[in-house]
Amino acid sequence: MKTLLEGFLSHLALEKGLSENTLAAYARDLQDFETFLHQKGLDPREIGPEVVRLFLEELYHRGLSPRSVARKLSALRTFYRFLELEGLVKKNPLFLVEGPKTGRDLPKVLTAEEVERLLAAPDPSTPQGLRDRAMLETLYATGLRVSELVGLTLAQLNLEVGFVRVTGKGARERVVPLGEVARDWLERYLREARPRLLSGRESPYVFLNRQGRPLTRQRFWQIIREYARQAGLKTPISPHVLRHSFATHLLEGGADLRAVQLMLGHASLATTQIYTHLDLQNLRRIHERHHPRG
């Protein structure tokens, strides 16, 4: 199995051009299957659908959600398609295996008051604190993905007009307004904190660590969770929660769904429509509270 996995991952990297993060995700999802087969002394080239079903049952017994099981099953399907193409299996054991039904979770969203507490958590009297305040303000003002935020360059900023130009998924470029508050914090960070973080070095990136290098996604996750703890927020926080809050608060304020789609960089309007469920919930609460027959 280990040899087959190595061949599969090499195929994804060389033939499909997948990123290191995607390859690592495939490796993690298939690791459980490798362990399962090893424990039972089974050859992955000679199993049938009943073995795959036993594996899925084990995942459920371990408490994995239907979404997690479906993801691992998807990785298995891709793996066995590769084995078929290479002539390493005669029959695909996934052919008759159905995946679990998965509903679409509504994204977690902060209230406006919770957002204010989170944004106010960094200490702007320090270079790192000022950087973090500018990052949080930019994230909430634009709804950028975390990879887009940490990869932001000076060339993508137009603070005079007040917008940021982003190249997102599928190499799609979009322009997102910054708003006055985020623009003010960005200008202050670029003027006061960024030169101190650079210490005479040069970098095209906007947000830097103490070594003058761009922050990683993992480090920003740690930063935002620490500020959420300081702000006393009970909702589990990730950069994506601020992106969801950005979209939901826009819709609650009356923004057009198509405009929100463009700002988020969604290829399909259907992807953005998940936020309308949250907005409808808010409308229902208002109706129940204020309508005579609510």
C-alpha positions as CSV (number, residue, x, y, z in Angstrom):
1,M,0.0,0.0,0.0
2,K,2.8,2.4,0.9
3,T,4.4,2.0,-2.6
4,L,1.1,2.4,-4.3
5,L,0.4,5.6,-2.3
6,E,3.8,7.0,-3.2
7,G,3.1,6.4,-6.9
8,F,-0.4,7.9,-6.6
9,L,0.9,11.1,-4.9
10,S,3.7,11.5,-7.5
11,H,1.1,11.2,-10.2
12,L,-1.0,14.0,-8.6
13,A,2.0,16.2,-8.2
14,L,3.6,15.6,-11.7
15,E,0.6,15.0,-13.9
16,K,-2.1,17.0,-12.2
17,G,0.1,19.7,-10.8
18,L,-1.6,19.7,-7.4
19,S,-0.2,21.9,-4.5
20,E,1.7,20.5,-1.5
21,N,-1.3,21.3,0.7
22,T,-3.6,19.3,-1.5
23,L,-1.2,16.4,-1.7
24,A,-0.9,16.4,2.1
25,A,-4.7,16.3,2.4
26,Y,-4.8,13.2,0.1
27,A,-2.1,11.5,2.1
28,R,-3.9,12.2,5.4
29,D,-7.2,10.9,4.1
30,L,-5.7,7.7,2.7
31,Q,-3.5,7.0,5.8
32,D,-6.5,5.6,7.7
33,F,-7.2,3.2,4.9
34,E,-3.6,2.1,4.8
35,T,-3.7,1.4,8.5
36,F,-7.0,-0.5,8.2
37,L,-5.7,-2.8,5.5
38,H,-2.4,-3.4,7.3
39,Q,-4.3,-4.4,10.5
40,K,-6.3,-6.9,8.5
41,G,-3.4,-8.1,6.3
42,L,-5.2,-7.2,3.1
43,D,-3.7,-6.2,-0.3
44,P,-5.4,-3.0,-1.7
45,R,-5.2,-4.5,-5.2
46,E,-7.4,-7.5,-4.2
47,I,-10.2,-6.2,-2.1
48,G,-13.9,-5.9,-2.9
49,P,-16.6,-3.4,-2.0
50,E,-17.4,-5.2,1.2
51,V,-14.0,-4.3,2.6
52,V,-14.5,-0.6,1.7
53,R,-17.9,-0.7,3.5
54,L,-16.2,-2.2,6.6
55,F,-13.7,0.6,6.5
56,L,-16.5,3.2,6.3
57,E,-18.3,1.6,9.3
58,E,-15.1,1.8,11.3
59,L,-14.8,5.5,10.6
60,Y,-18.4,6.0,11.8
61,H,-17.7,4.0,15.0
62,R,-14.7,6.3,15.6
63,G,-17.2,9.3,15.6
64,L,-16.3,10.9,12.2
65,S,-18.9,13.1,10.7
66,P,-20.6,12.2,7.4
67,R,-18.7,15.1,5.8
68,S,-15.4,13.7,7.0
69,V,-16.3,10.2,5.8
70,A,-17.4,11.5,2.5
71,R,-14.1,13.3,2.1
72,K,-12.1,10.2,2.8
73,L,-14.3,8.2,0.4
74,S,-13.7,10.8,-2.3
75,A,-9.9,10.4,-1.8
76,L,-10.3,6.6,-2.1
77,R,-12.2,7.0,-5.4
78,T,-9.4,9.1,-6.9
79,F,-6.8,6.6,-5.6
80,Y,-8.6,3.6,-7.2
81,R,-9.2,5.5,-10.5
82,F,-5.4,5.9,-10.6
83,L,-4.8,2.2,-9.9
84,E,-7.3,1.4,-12.7
85,L,-5.5,3.6,-15.2
86,E,-2.2,2.1,-14.3
87,G,-3.6,-1.5,-14.7
88,L,-2.9,-2.3,-11.1
89,V,-6.4,-3.5,-10.2
90,K,-8.8,-5.6,-12.3
91,K,-12.0,-4.3,-10.6
92,N,-12.6,-1.0,-8.8
93,P,-13.9,-1.9,-5.2
94,L,-15.5,1.6,-5.0
95,F,-17.8,0.9,-8.0
96,L,-20.9,-0.1,-5.9
97,V,-20.1,1.8,-2.7
98,E,-22.4,4.8,-2.0
99,G,-21.2,7.8,0.0
100,P,-22.9,9.2,3.1
101,K,-25.6,11.9,2.7
102,T,-24.1,15.2,3.8
103,G,-26.0,18.4,4.5
104,R,-24.4,21.8,4.0
105,D,-23.5,23.4,7.3
106,L,-24.4,27.0,7.8
107,P,-21.2,29.1,8.3
108,K,-20.5,30.4,11.8
109,V,-21.0,34.1,12.0
110,L,-20.1,36.7,14.6
111,T,-22.5,39.4,15.6
112,A,-21.5,43.0,14.9
113,E,-20.7,43.5,18.6
114,E,-18.5,40.4,18.7
115,V,-16.6,41.7,15.6
116,E,-16.0,45.0,17.4
117,R,-14.6,43.2,20.4
118,L,-12.3,41.0,18.2
119,L,-11.0,44.0,16.2
120,A,-10.3,45.9,19.4
121,A,-8.2,43.1,21.0
122,P,-4.8,43.9,19.5
123,D,-2.6,46.5,21.1
124,P,-1.7,49.0,18.4
125,S,1.1,50.5,20.5
126,T,3.4,47.7,19.3
127,P,4.4,46.9,15.7
128,Q,2.9,43.4,15.9
129,G,-0.3,44.7,17.5
130,L,-0.7,47.4,14.9
131,R,-0.1,44.8,12.2
132,D,-2.7,42.5,13.7
133,R,-5.3,45.3,13.9
134,A,-4.7,46.2,10.3
135,M,-5.0,42.5,9.2
136,L,-8.2,41.9,11.1
137,E,-9.7,45.2,9.8
138,T,-8.7,44.3,6.3
139,L,-10.1,40.8,6.6
140,Y,-13.4,42.0,7.9
141,A,-13.7,44.8,5.4
142,T,-12.9,42.7,2.3
143,G,-13.8,39.1,3.1
144,L,-10.5,37.9,1.7
145,R,-9.5,34.2,2.1
146,V,-6.7,33.8,4.6
147,S,-4.3,32.8,1.8
148,E,-5.2,36.0,-0.1
149,L,-4.6,38.1,3.0
150,V,-1.2,36.8,4.0
151,G,-0.1,36.8,0.3
152,L,-1.2,40.4,-0.2
153,T,1.5,42.6,-1.8
154,L,1.9,46.4,-1.9
155,A,1.2,46.4,-5.6
156,Q,-2.3,45.0,-4.9
157,L,-3.2,48.0,-2.6
158,N,-4.7,51.2,-3.8
159,L,-5.1,53.2,-0.6
160,E,-5.7,56.5,-2.5
161,V,-8.9,55.2,-4.0
162,G,-9.5,52.6,-1.3
163,F,-9.6,49.1,-2.8
164,V,-7.5,45.9,-3.0
165,R,-7.0,43.9,-6.2
166,V,-6.9,40.1,-5.5
167,T,-6.3,37.1,-7.6
168,G,-8.2,34.2,-6.1
169,K,-9.2,30.6,-7.0
170,G,-9.0,29.7,-10.6
171,A,-6.8,32.8,-11.2
172,R,-9.9,35.0,-11.1
173,E,-9.1,38.6,-10.4
174,R,-11.4,40.8,-8.4
175,V,-11.4,44.3,-6.9
176,V,-12.8,44.7,-3.4
177,P,-13.4,48.1,-1.6
178,L,-11.5,48.6,1.6
179,G,-13.7,51.1,3.4
180,E,-12.4,54.1,5.4
181,V,-11.7,52.3,8.7
182,A,-9.6,49.5,7.2
183,R,-7.8,52.0,4.9
184,D,-6.9,54.2,7.9
185,W,-5.5,51.2,9.9
186,L,-3.6,50.0,6.8
187,E,-2.1,53.4,6.3
188,R,-1.0,53.7,9.9
189,Y,0.5,50.2,9.8
190,L,2.4,50.9,6.6
191,R,3.7,54.2,8.0
192,E,4.5,53.2,11.6
193,A,4.9,49.4,12.0
194,R,6.0,47.9,8.7
195,P,9.3,49.8,8.5
196,R,10.2,48.6,12.0
197,L,9.4,45.0,11.1
198,L,11.5,45.3,8.0
199,S,14.5,46.8,9.8
200,G,16.0,48.0,6.6
201,R,15.1,44.9,4.6
202,E,12.9,44.9,1.5
203,S,9.7,42.9,0.8
204,P,6.8,43.1,-1.6
205,Y,4.4,41.7,1.0
206,V,2.2,43.9,3.1
207,F,2.0,41.9,6.4
208,L,5.3,40.8,7.9
209,N,6.6,38.9,10.9
210,R,9.5,40.1,13.1
211,Q,12.0,38.7,10.6
212,G,10.6,40.8,7.8
213,R,9.0,37.8,6.1
214,P,5.3,37.3,5.2
215,L,3.2,35.7,7.8
216,T,2.1,32.1,7.2
217,R,-1.6,31.0,7.2
218,Q,-0.9,28.8,10.2
219,R,0.5,31.7,12.2
220,F,-2.4,34.0,11.4
221,W,-4.8,31.2,12.5
222,Q,-3.0,31.2,15.9
223,I,-3.1,35.0,16.0
224,I,-6.8,35.3,15.4
225,R,-7.6,32.6,17.9
226,E,-5.6,34.3,20.6
227,Y,-7.4,37.6,20.1
228,A,-10.7,35.7,20.1
229,R,-9.7,34.3,23.5
230,Q,-8.8,37.8,24.8
231,A,-12.1,39.2,23.5
232,G,-14.0,36.5,25.4
233,L,-15.7,35.1,22.3
234,K,-17.4,31.7,22.7
235,T,-17.7,31.0,19.0
236,P,-14.8,29.0,17.6
237,I,-12.9,31.5,15.6
238,S,-10.9,31.1,12.3
239,P,-10.1,33.6,9.6
240,H,-13.0,32.1,7.6
241,V,-15.5,33.1,10.3
242,L,-14.6,36.8,9.6
243,R,-15.1,36.1,5.9
244,H,-18.5,34.6,6.6
245,S,-19.4,37.6,8.9
246,F,-18.3,40.0,6.2
247,A,-20.7,38.4,3.7
248,T,-23.6,38.0,6.1
249,H,-23.4,41.5,7.5
250,L,-23.4,42.9,4.0
251,L,-26.5,41.0,3.1
252,E,-28.2,42.0,6.4
253,G,-27.4,45.6,5.5
254,G,-29.2,45.3,2.1
255,A,-26.3,44.5,-0.2
256,D,-27.1,42.8,-3.5
257,L,-26.3,39.1,-3.6
258,R,-24.4,39.5,-6.9
259,A,-22.2,42.2,-5.5
260,V,-21.4,40.0,-2.5
261,Q,-20.5,37.2,-4.9
262,L,-18.1,39.4,-6.8
263,M,-16.4,40.6,-3.6
264,L,-16.0,37.1,-2.2
265,G,-14.7,35.8,-5.5
266,H,-17.2,33.0,-5.9
267,A,-17.4,31.6,-9.4
268,S,-21.1,30.6,-8.9
269,L,-23.9,32.6,-7.3
270,A,-25.1,29.3,-5.8
271,T,-22.0,29.3,-3.5
272,T,-22.9,32.7,-2.2
273,Q,-26.5,31.8,-1.6
274,I,-25.7,29.9,1.5
275,Y,-25.4,33.3,3.3
276,T,-29.0,34.1,2.5
277,H,-30.1,31.4,4.9
278,L,-28.5,33.3,7.7
279,D,-30.1,36.5,6.5
280,L,-33.5,34.8,6.3
281,Q,-33.1,33.5,9.9
282,N,-32.5,37.1,11.0
283,L,-35.6,38.3,9.1
284,R,-37.7,35.6,10.7
285,R,-36.6,36.7,14.2
286,I,-37.5,40.3,13.4
287,H,-40.9,39.2,12.0
288,E,-41.6,37.1,15.1
289,R,-40.6,39.9,17.4
290,H,-42.4,42.8,15.8
291,H,-45.3,41.5,13.6
292,P,-48.8,41.2,15.2
293,R,-49.1,37.7,13.9
294,G,-45.4,36.7,14.1
